[in-house]
Amino acid sequence: MSFKSTRWHGVAVTVHAALAENAGPARNMPLYQAAVDYQAGPWRAGYAGLLAKPDRASATVRENVSYHNVYLNYRYGSGTLYAAAVRSNNATNSTNGLTAGTILSNTGDPSNHFAGTDPNARRYFNIWQLSADYRASPRLRIGMLYGRIRDTSGGNAGASGGNIGAYYALSARTTLYGFANRLRNERNGGFRFLGSAGPGNNLAGDDVNGRKLTGIQAGILHKF
């Protein structure tokens, strides 16, 4: 179930509730989402949030899984400045690292819910990011980002890192892109790069936990 408003005086609102559809005796709770977006001239600001309550029948962890994001953008002459802050407990361990997984699925699985059995839901992270892009020419756009993840539970599972990149339009349908990334995990952090060219099975377990990662990505984007 969802509702999305038209934009009125610069404000647009979206609300959504997804009912868990998996079979069995579990009493899975809905997943709720809401967003408010405001645009006026060069400014854009808003909030996006998600809340998943634990299974009422089998939960041993009573924390709700949540995601709260506020953002502020400003368009200047040849680009945009971006600022964002996030608070969430949707991080868990996997074979790829101590914080390399998520408690809720990112794929829109209709059975997506929080069973209430993952103790990692008690760990909350505060995240902030600052970034900017700049159109150097009609064909070339460059940008950079820096951000930090702080483990507010005191478990030394945070991280910090940055990224620089560029897009170059060869034509209306074909674009070249390249990025350079640097990520530093704290002692118990297992964060990794994501994206279409993110490292997969070549990085696992101790190759990620507490490590510094450096990456270079390049590719071609073609619109059909």
C-alpha positions, 0 to 999 in steps of 0.5 A: 500500500502506498501514497505519493502526493503531487508537489505542492508549494515545493513539497512532495510526500510519499508513504508506503507499507509493505505486508510480509507474505511468507507462509508459516506460523510466524507473525511478521510485521509490516515494513513502513516507509515515508519520505518528504521532499522539498524543492525551492530554487537551487535548494532541495531538502528532505527526509526518507525513513524506514521502520521494520518491527520484529516478528511478534511470535519468535523475536528475541531481539526487540529492537526495530530495524530503522533507517533515517536519512536527512539531506540538503542539496544546493545547486550552484552555477556549474554543479551541486553541493550535497550533505546527508546524515543517516542513523540506522541499525540495518547492518550485520555480519556475513562471510564477507565481513563483520558489517558487510551484510544488511538485516533487511534485504535490499532486493524488494523480496515480498517476504522481507521482514525482521525476524527479531533474532539478529543481535546486530540490530542493537548496534546503531551507526551514525553516518554523514557524507559531504560531496560535490559535483562540477560540470567542467564542460558539456561532456565532462562532469567530475565529483568527489565525496567524503564520509564517516560511519560511527558505531555509537554502540562503542564496538569500534565497527565504524569506517571512513572514506572518500571517492573521486570520479568523472563521467565523460559523454562520448555521445547522447547514448554512451558515457565513459566513467572512472572512480578512485576509492579509499575506505578505512575500516575500524578494528571491528568494521567490515564495510566494503565498496558496493556497485556494479564493479564492487569486489565480490568473492575475491574479498572475504572475512579477514580480507575486509575486517579492520582493513583499508581498501583502495579501489579503481573502477572504470567502465562504459555506460550505454543507453539502449 
